[in-house]
Amino acid sequence: MTLPRKHLFDLPEGVLYLDGNSLGAMPVAAADRATRVIRDEWGHELIKAWNSADWISLPKRVGDRIGRLIGAPEGSVATGDTLSIKVYQALAAAMRMQPHRRVILSDSGNFPSDLYIAQGLADLVGQGWELRTPAPEDVADAINDSVAIVMLTHVDYRTGRLHDMKAITRQAQAAGSIMIWDLAHSAGAVPVDLAACGAEFAVGCSYKYLNGGPGAPAFIYVRPDLVLEVQPALAGWMGHEAPFAMSHTYQPAMSTERLRVGTPPILQLSVLDAALDVWDGLDMDSVRSASIALSEAFVAEVSRLCPDLRLASPVDPHQRGSQVSFAFEDGYAVIQALIERGVIGDFRAPDIMRFGFTPLYLDNNDVMQAASIVGEVIKSGIWREQRFQTRAKVT
Ligand SMILES: *Cc1c(COP(=O)(O)O)cnc(C)c1O
């Protein structure tokens, strides 16, 4: 099944883009909106645009639109900053809500920034706080009544393996732990129902499957009944109940907006707002079935053409997100050779070749063509050529 949305994106001729899991493609509306915001709003309205173009409520409007894609009720998602900062805020808030426990439980497959932030916070706070990172498949067994916070990324950025969000949340809460989900590779990729799952916090970014553009603002969700218990660790003026009262004492907003920090990035938020139009009228279940059809076709064809490549993702499509990975020692060089032939995937150390499936702008034809080019590159050994060996700063 193909979702008829390709015309909403501006993709370069001759490119098969299988990296929307890392940086989403550009919606046509995003470029138009950027021009309009820069020229008409910033250029002509200047500072008046905070009111005249309603810049001031853009963070909340965009948060509500993201919320609809992850099953979060109106007003429960705040936007801004980067995901690393949202991880910090969720963790710091959860740590203050758990005065009698000292363990943050994550897993060894989590994204480095999430683990660095957790370790940094544990070191800063001291008092015996520690970070534990068992293998992803051992997390469930590691949940016990010493664990203050379970902080996991729903879809593993390397392998695409999915954690069972509902089951782990239930288990964490039964043990008295607070649950934080990182939805970086879930929002816009797989159906998520935060309200039904009941997790206390969730965070994510908007430049992957949400196509918000490089460095687009992140989001944070707090379960509505807990908002007033959250004491913001980054008590910035934009999270204040009345920022323009210019009070010398901090009074957090009585809503999720208390997790905002400083001046919102209006250019990026506007672009993201326009990019979110591509989801209008879509439900995540149809996106998910289209994504599964694409990844299954790709895996079958690549495995047929290259029987020696090892699938590093779960074989069962229901156990993985919207990407598949193959492990190959010279994966970096293979990806470079693929990019030269118009197939864009990416590489994650030490040996993972990643391919993302974004049914909004990829169809079966694209995927079969990409698989056949993977077959050619591997069979011909062209990737052995010197020019594919030198690693760029970004892989
Ligand atoms: C992409 C990603 C990040 C990146 O964080 P930024 O602050 O946006 O650079 C963090 N965590 C996870 C799980 C990711 O997938």
The ligand as an ORCA input file, in Angstrom:
! r2SCAN-3c Opt
* xyz 0 1
  C      18.072     11.285     17.642
  C      18.107     10.988     19.101
  C      18.612     11.924     20.043
  C      19.217     13.218     19.604
  O      19.089     14.230     20.571
  P      19.273     15.744     20.138
  O      19.366     16.492     21.400
  O      18.088     16.108     19.297
  O      20.524     15.838     19.322
  C      18.545     11.599     21.394
  N      18.029     10.415     21.801
  C      17.554      9.497     20.927
  C      16.992      8.209     21.430
  C      17.613      9.739     19.554
  O      17.174      8.830     18.695
*
